[in-house]
Amino acid sequence: MYAISLGDDGAELRPLEPWQAEEFLAHVDRGREFIGQHNALPDVVTDLASSRAFLQAYAEKAAADAGRLHGIWTDRKLVGAVLFRRMDVEQGIAEAGCWLEPSAVGKGLVTRAVRVIIDWAVEERGIHRVEWWVSAANEPSIAVARRLGMTKDGVLRESYPYRGQRHDEGIWSVLAPEWRAGKQAS
């Protein structure tokens, strides 16, 4: 299996696959409450069978070129993930997302990892628009969108029902020419 270095701190980005279901479940369990503040993953991945099913669904998306899931490891421990929840190569649109367990917050891991997958999507797969859908209350995720050079397209008011409440959802995006210009500037 391949690993992509995320910097001098030893962090790595690697595919998350169904055979890693036990490790994935342990990761979700460590971050269940924290991740669940804005992300339904802990409600979906509750046991080994659901962990395996979640990873299998992303393996099938990858095989169909319709999505990807990559884990973030530090010190050989899975601490988070970045993904393309959906990817439509024909239309040139992908939706990126992420999560971390609390021990990994504040280290720039998500920003570094999402840069890798956006760069791959734009340069290798010809994606023109990468979107970032985020709860309007999720300030850390909004900060990632800003660091990635994304533009806020708007807010879908009360569009996201989650745990018995309706939440506003912000949509951010970066277009391929903007992505390339941002890379050249830095």
C-alpha positions as CSV (number, residue, x, y, z in Angstrom):
1,M,0.0,0.0,0.0
2,Y,1.2,3.5,-0.7
3,A,1.6,6.3,1.8
4,I,2.0,10.0,1.0
5,S,4.0,12.1,3.5
6,L,2.2,15.1,4.9
7,G,5.4,16.7,6.2
8,D,8.3,16.5,8.5
9,D,6.2,15.4,11.5
10,G,5.8,11.8,10.1
11,A,2.1,12.2,9.3
12,E,0.9,10.1,6.3
13,L,-2.0,9.9,4.0
14,R,-3.1,6.4,2.9
15,P,-6.1,4.8,1.4
16,L,-8.6,3.4,4.0
17,E,-9.8,0.0,2.9
18,P,-12.3,-2.6,4.2
19,W,-9.6,-4.8,5.7
20,Q,-8.9,-2.0,8.1
21,A,-12.4,-2.0,9.6
22,E,-11.2,-2.8,13.1
23,E,-8.7,0.0,13.1
24,F,-11.2,2.4,11.6
25,L,-13.8,1.5,14.3
26,A,-11.3,2.1,17.1
27,H,-10.5,5.5,15.5
28,V,-14.2,6.4,15.3
29,D,-14.7,5.2,18.9
30,R,-11.8,7.5,20.1
31,G,-13.4,10.5,18.5
32,R,-17.0,9.6,18.5
33,E,-18.3,12.5,20.6
34,F,-16.0,15.1,19.0
35,I,-16.5,14.0,15.4
36,G,-20.3,13.7,16.0
37,Q,-20.6,17.4,16.7
38,H,-21.0,18.2,13.0
39,N,-20.6,14.8,11.2
40,A,-22.9,11.8,11.1
41,L,-20.1,9.3,10.8
42,P,-20.4,8.2,14.5
43,D,-24.1,7.5,13.9
44,V,-23.2,5.3,10.9
45,V,-20.1,3.5,12.1
46,T,-21.2,1.8,15.4
47,D,-19.7,-1.7,15.3
48,L,-17.4,-3.8,13.2
49,A,-20.0,-4.7,10.6
50,S,-21.0,-1.1,10.0
51,S,-17.3,-0.1,9.9
52,R,-16.6,-2.7,7.2
53,A,-19.7,-1.7,5.3
54,F,-18.7,2.0,5.3
55,L,-15.2,1.2,4.1
56,Q,-16.6,-1.2,1.5
57,A,-18.9,1.6,0.2
58,Y,-15.9,3.8,-0.4
59,A,-13.9,1.0,-2.0
60,E,-16.8,0.6,-4.4
61,K,-16.9,4.4,-5.0
62,A,-13.2,4.3,-5.7
63,A,-13.6,1.4,-8.2
64,A,-16.4,3.4,-9.9
65,D,-14.3,6.6,-9.9
66,A,-17.1,8.2,-7.9
67,G,-15.3,9.0,-4.6
68,R,-12.3,8.3,-2.4
69,L,-11.4,7.8,1.2
70,H,-7.9,8.3,2.7
71,G,-6.9,8.0,6.3
72,I,-4.5,10.3,8.1
73,W,-1.9,8.5,10.3
74,T,0.4,9.9,12.9
75,D,2.9,7.6,14.7
76,R,1.2,4.6,12.9
77,K,-2.1,5.5,14.4
78,L,-5.2,6.4,12.4
79,V,-6.3,9.9,13.6
80,G,-8.6,11.2,10.8
81,A,-9.6,11.1,7.2
82,V,-10.2,13.1,4.1
83,L,-12.4,12.1,1.3
84,F,-14.3,12.9,-1.8
85,R,-17.9,12.1,-0.7
86,R,-18.8,12.3,-4.3
87,M,-16.9,12.8,-7.5
88,D,-18.3,13.2,-11.0
89,V,-15.4,13.2,-13.4
90,E,-17.7,13.7,-16.4
91,Q,-19.2,16.9,-14.9
92,G,-15.8,17.9,-13.3
93,I,-17.2,18.3,-9.8
94,A,-16.1,16.7,-6.5
95,E,-17.1,17.3,-2.9
96,A,-14.3,17.0,-0.4
97,G,-14.7,16.4,3.4
98,C,-12.8,15.5,6.5
99,W,-12.8,14.6,10.2
100,L,-10.3,14.2,13.0
101,E,-10.2,12.7,16.4
102,P,-9.4,15.2,19.2
103,S,-5.7,14.2,19.6
104,A,-5.0,15.3,16.0
105,V,-6.7,18.8,16.1
106,G,-4.6,21.9,15.6
107,K,-1.7,20.4,13.7
108,G,-2.7,21.4,10.2
109,L,-3.2,17.7,9.2
110,V,-6.6,18.2,7.4
111,T,-5.4,21.2,5.4
112,R,-2.2,19.4,4.3
113,A,-4.2,16.2,3.4
114,V,-6.9,18.0,1.6
115,R,-4.3,19.8,-0.5
116,V,-3.0,16.5,-1.6
117,I,-6.4,15.1,-2.7
118,I,-7.5,18.4,-4.4
119,D,-4.3,18.5,-6.3
120,W,-4.8,14.9,-7.4
121,A,-8.4,15.6,-8.4
122,V,-7.6,18.7,-10.4
123,E,-4.3,17.6,-12.0
124,E,-4.9,13.9,-12.5
125,R,-8.7,13.5,-12.8
126,G,-9.5,16.8,-14.5
127,I,-11.9,18.0,-11.8
128,H,-12.8,21.7,-12.4
129,R,-14.7,22.4,-9.2
130,V,-14.0,21.1,-5.7
131,E,-16.8,21.8,-3.2
132,W,-16.7,21.9,0.6
133,W,-20.1,21.5,2.3
134,V,-19.9,22.4,6.0
135,S,-22.2,23.1,8.9
136,A,-22.4,26.9,9.3
137,A,-21.5,26.3,13.0
138,N,-18.3,24.3,12.2
139,E,-15.7,27.1,12.5
140,P,-12.6,24.8,12.3
141,S,-13.9,23.3,9.0
142,I,-14.7,26.7,7.6
143,A,-11.1,27.8,8.5
144,V,-9.8,24.9,6.4
145,A,-11.9,26.1,3.5
146,R,-10.3,29.5,3.8
147,R,-6.8,28.1,4.1
148,L,-7.4,26.1,0.9
149,G,-8.3,29.3,-0.9
150,M,-11.9,28.4,-1.3
151,T,-14.7,31.0,-1.9
152,K,-17.9,30.9,0.0
153,D,-20.7,30.3,-2.5
154,G,-23.5,30.6,-0.1
155,V,-25.6,29.1,2.7
156,L,-28.4,26.6,2.4
157,R,-30.6,27.7,5.3
158,E,-31.8,24.9,7.5
159,S,-31.0,22.3,4.8
160,Y,-29.2,19.7,6.9
161,P,-31.4,17.7,9.4
162,Y,-29.0,16.3,12.0
163,R,-29.8,14.8,15.4
164,G,-33.3,16.3,15.5
165,Q,-32.4,19.8,14.4
166,R,-32.1,21.6,11.1
167,H,-28.8,23.2,10.5
168,D,-27.5,25.8,8.0
169,E,-25.0,24.4,5.6
170,G,-22.3,26.5,3.9
171,I,-21.0,25.7,0.5
172,W,-17.4,26.7,-0.4
173,S,-15.5,25.9,-3.6
174,V,-12.3,26.3,-5.5
175,L,-12.1,26.1,-9.3
176,A,-9.2,24.5,-11.1
177,P,-7.7,27.8,-12.4
178,E,-7.9,29.3,-8.9
179,W,-6.3,26.2,-7.4
180,R,-3.4,26.3,-9.9
181,A,-2.9,30.1,-9.3
182,G,-2.8,29.5,-5.6
183,K,-0.2,26.8,-5.9
184,Q,2.0,29.1,-8.1
185,A,1.6,32.0,-5.6
186,S,2.9,29.8,-2.7
